[in-house]
Amino acid sequence: MKRTTMPTEPVPGAAPGAVPGGCAPDGPATLLVIAKEPVPGRVKTRLTPPYTPREAARLAEAALADTLRTVLKVPARRRVLVLSGRPGPWLPGGFEVVPQAEGGLDERIAAAFARCAGPALLLGMDTPQLTPELLAPATGPDSWPERTAWFGPARDGGFWALGLTDPDPALVRGVPMSTSGTGRAQRERLTRAGLTVRELPVLTDMDTVRDAERIAAETTGGRFPAVYAAVRRRAAP
């Protein structure tokens, strides 16, 4: 997949720093969203059954679209979608799109950080309940003193956000991913490197049907609650 740059030029007459699609003004960090194209059978397979692969993909698409819309509302130096697959109509303007690297998730995250100069905050696609307020501690002008990391733990033992003042790929490469100990291992890697680890709130990321139910109950606005309600009605006995 070729690198695609979505529109980021200022809108005539808009406030300084504004970009198309209602983006927030410039901030100190690059915001990365690492995601898969929501193709049935390739995403959220743990939701099937009771949902069909198409329904699971609809939930994944809604979660990703809501995450991207939230990122547009947060001050950022750059906004980058690190994508496995191809962009679709769910992608708003204001993002650069780059392909994911080959290898395991640790290698793909490490490669995403390697593209960045200066502070970078990486997010997943499975937390549509995310809001600008939840991200505010890590996106303000004073959020990135030297040798700082930001860590957003997930309830399943992983993490939904990882931020590095100096985005060194070695801080991620080799960390075992997609286990109940991933978050602990990643945090240990950061502290052993002498970084000060700052906390973001604990969130549920969407892996199971119960996760989806909990997230829909916690989410206000956006696409995810409505899509979840429609899918659940279809699956009800």
Buried (B, 14 or more C-beta within 10 A) or exposed (E): EEEBEBEBEEEEEEEEEBBBBBBBEEBBBBBBBBBBBBBBEBBBEEBBEBBBBEBBBBBBBBBBBBBBBBBBBBBBBBBBBBBBBEBEEBBBBBBBBBBBBEEBBBBBBBBBBBBBEBBBBBBBBBBBBBBBEBBEBBBBEEBBEEEBBBBBBBBBBBBBBBBBBBBBBEBBBEBEBEEEEBBBBBBEBBEEBEBEBBEBEEBBBBBBBEBBBBBBEBBEEBBBBEBBEBBBEEBEE
